[in-house]
């Protein structure tokens, strides 16, 4: 909630000139988003304004509402029941987003300041990896304010542990697919990139407008800029299907995306797929799909299999969610790579 960072930090992390950085800082102060600087033992410090208090200022509360808000904030005389004379006034403050009701037991405070929805961001999003311009500088250079909340929503809505990052129902890289050949318990599938698709809700809600075509062009332009800036990326995953409830089977990261261990799975899967099919079948798949496909053997009972590019922020926070993703997804990559290498050895022996 407090920071020692000031004009110099803004200049260094965003690439703004010192004059523009100082003007931006003063604009935040005038808007009431941060407090005026105070000097302490460690230097000049600023604080972020609580969102609920900022809402109160902007809502122009009545004297009665202001008095009740002070009472809630002070915690000295909390509102404990519906018989309290200030009880009804609190609901007008709830409607303004200033306070919220609690599930408190009898005799405990019934209301508290509105709580923020926390989002966890990595340090490297601010500092980068120590070379070149910082991620924040690239974000600013996009020069469209909608890029900032879009990137924040990519972090807020991501579920690394369950979905590998953003649920692919929200937005994904598409692939055309072809069932090429079944051998033993595995079917070799071919995949070729086929653009991107997404839904308005919940990721792209702010882009909606009366002109749907213009709105769609805008969102893909800005989303493409975030990708071009190295802030988000598509990471391929083999999934059970596109229906609700389908899960990812394993990573299949194409070159220059994802982690090295995820790319190793894709390389091993493609090599074994090539070993399991004839040149004629490979050429036929290319003709049908329009390009040489990426190959992956999948157990034959998984008939709705798809390759999807899951959106993932490039910079990831060190949280329990990230640790769970590492256990659930990354730790299994070596096992999948070993399986595909074993299948390739068997395919080569059979062909010898």
Secondary structure as GFF3:
##gff-version 3
##sequence-region A 1 352
A	DSSP	beta_strand	2	3	.	.	.	ID=ss1
A	DSSP	alpha_helix	7	14	.	.	.	ID=ss2
A	DSSP	alpha_helix	18	30	.	.	.	ID=ss3
A	DSSP	beta_strand	38	40	.	.	.	ID=ss4
A	DSSP	beta_strand	43	47	.	.	.	ID=ss5
A	DSSP	alpha_helix	51	59	.	.	.	ID=ss6
A	DSSP	alpha_helix	63	74	.	.	.	ID=ss7
A	DSSP	alpha_helix	87	95	.	.	.	ID=ss8
A	DSSP	beta_strand	99	101	.	.	.	ID=ss9
A	DSSP	beta_strand	111	113	.	.	.	ID=ss10
A	DSSP	alpha_helix	124	127	.	.	.	ID=ss11
A	DSSP	alpha_helix	135	141	.	.	.	ID=ss12
A	DSSP	alpha_helix	146	156	.	.	.	ID=ss13
A	DSSP	alpha_helix	160	163	.	.	.	ID=ss14
A	DSSP	beta_strand	171	183	.	.	.	ID=ss15
A	DSSP	beta_strand	186	198	.	.	.	ID=ss16
A	DSSP	three_ten_helix	205	207	.	.	.	ID=ss17
A	DSSP	alpha_helix	212	228	.	.	.	ID=ss18
A	DSSP	beta_strand	232	239	.	.	.	ID=ss19
A	DSSP	beta_strand	248	251	.	.	.	ID=ss20
A	DSSP	alpha_helix	260	276	.	.	.	ID=ss21
A	DSSP	alpha_helix	279	289	.	.	.	ID=ss22
A	DSSP	beta_strand	294	299	.	.	.	ID=ss23
A	DSSP	beta_strand	306	313	.	.	.	ID=ss24
A	DSSP	alpha_helix	320	325	.	.	.	ID=ss25
A	DSSP	pi_helix	326	330	.	.	.	ID=ss26
A	DSSP	alpha_helix	331	351	.	.	.	ID=ss27
###
